[in-house]
Amino acid sequence: MVKNKKTIQFIGVDCILMVILTLLDQWTKSLVVHQLKDQSDIILIPGVFQLHYLENRGAAFGILQNQRIIFVILTIIYLAAVFWFLHRCPKNGRYTLLHIIASVLTAGAMGNFIDRLRLGYVVDFFYFSLINFPVFNVADIFVVISFIGIAVSILFIYKDDEFEFLSIRKRESKA
């Protein structure tokens, strides 16, 4: 019973974090649509950083333009994988960071997925004009932070044997 209570608590926190961050992404995009669509850019740091409305029908750096079905399929596969991961990931303090990373990454995926389903494109608006960096949004920030978190976790925090919970063979051999 205690294990189930801990599992429910972890899953509840994971889901709450996903929902809050996805809502934050959608809220910022809504603000941008109402304040920037068909308007001039808002210059925050002249020559460096501005808010620029963009409808992105592709992925990062504009690749795969107008391939909406590919993004829908990939997001569904990702969601199945992350929920499988969260189901298998130990529910204790040592793995809290992995739960947070998975939740933040999922919020990023969901934020852009909602745009693609609802609008047919993703609303982007952050633009670093100094380096002509591609325009991006809050969901993209969640994805990038998560990948950095994954890299740091694998390289510096967790040991290989701490990922044994992902092994299908180990799980089967116990049965």
N, C-alpha and C positions, 0 to 999 in steps of 0.2 A: 504493500500500500504506500509506503514512504517513497519507493522508487517512482511509482506512478504520479504522486504528488509533485515530486521534483521535476519529472518529465513535463507535466502540465505547466508548472511554473516557467520552465525554460522556454517551452513552445509559446506560452502566452507572452512572455517578454519579447521573444523573437518576432512574433506577429505584431505586437504593439509597435515595436521599433520600425518594422517594415511599413506599417500603415502611416505612422507619423511622418516618416521621411518621404514616403510617396506623396502624401498630402502636401508637404512642404514644397516638393518639386512642382506639383500641379498648381499650387497657389502662386508660386513665382511665375510660372508660365502664363497663368491667367492674368496676372498684373501686367506682364509684358504685352500680351495680346491687346489688352484694353488701353495701355499707355503708349505703346511703341508702334503697333501695326499701322502702316501708312503714315508714319511720323518720322521726323528727323532723328538721328541717333542722339543719345544722351552721352555727352563727353564727361567722363568722370576724372580722368587724368589726361590732359591734352597730349596727343601724340603717343599715348601709351595704352590706355584702357577706356573702353566705351561700351554702352549697351546698344546693341544693334539687332533689330528683329530679323530673323531668318527662318524660313520654312525649309527644313532639311528632309528631303525625301530619300536620303541614303543613310549610310552609316558614318563612322568616324572618317574625317577627311573627305566626305562626300562620295565614298565608294558605294557601289551597288545601288545607284540611283533608281528609284521607282521599283524596287524589288520587295515590296511590302510583304508578300507571302513568305519569302525567305526569312524575314525578320520575325514574323509571327511564329513560324515553325521553330526557329532557333530559340525564341523566348520560351515557348512551351517546353522544349527539350531542356533548356536551362532550369526552368521552374521545377520540372520533375527531378532533375539532378540535385538541385539545392535542397529540396524537401527530403530526398533520399539521404543526403549528407546530414541534414539536421536530425533526422530520425536516428541515424547511426552514431552521431557524434555524442560522446559522453556528456552527461548533464551534471557537470561539477565545475567548480571554480577554475580549475586548470584550463578548461576549454571555453570559458566565457568569451575570450577574444575571438575565437573562431566563430562562435555564434553571432557575435556582433558584426564581424566582417561579412558573414553570409547574409545577414539581415540588411546591411547597408548596400551590398551588391545587388540583392534582390529588389530593394527599393529603387535603385537606379535603373535596373532592367524594367521594372513595372512602370516607372514614370514615363519612359520612352515608349513602352508597349502601349500604354493607355493612349498616348498621342497618336501613335500609328493606327490604332483601331478606331479612335474617335474622329481624327482629322485626316488621316492618310499621310501625315508627315509629323516630324518632331519639331517643336518650337525651340529654337536656340537663340541666345541673346548676349552672352558674354563674349567680348571680342578684344584681344590684345593686339591693337593695331601696330605697336612698336615692332613686333616680330611677325606680323601678319599670320597669327596663329588661327586655326579654324575656330569658327564661332561654336560655342558650346553652352550647356545649361547645367542646372543643379544636379539632375540625374547623372549626367556625364561625370561630374565631380565625384559623386558617390561611387561610380564604377572605378575611376582612377584611384581614389583613396583605398578602395577595397583591394585592388590588384597590388598596390604598394603594401598594404597590410598582409596580403597572402605571401608576397615575396619575403617580407621581413620575418613573418612567422616561420616560414619554411627554413630560411637561412639562419636565423638567430634565436628563435624562441623554443620551437618544438624539435624533438629528436625524431628520427625516422620511426622508431618503434612506437612513438605516441600517435602514429597514424594507422596503427594496426586495425583500428575499428573500421577502416575502409576496406579491409581485405575480405573478399567474398570467401576465399579458401578457408581462412581462419574461422569464420562464422560457421561454415559448413562442417568443418572438422569437429566442432564442439557438439554438433547435433547427434 
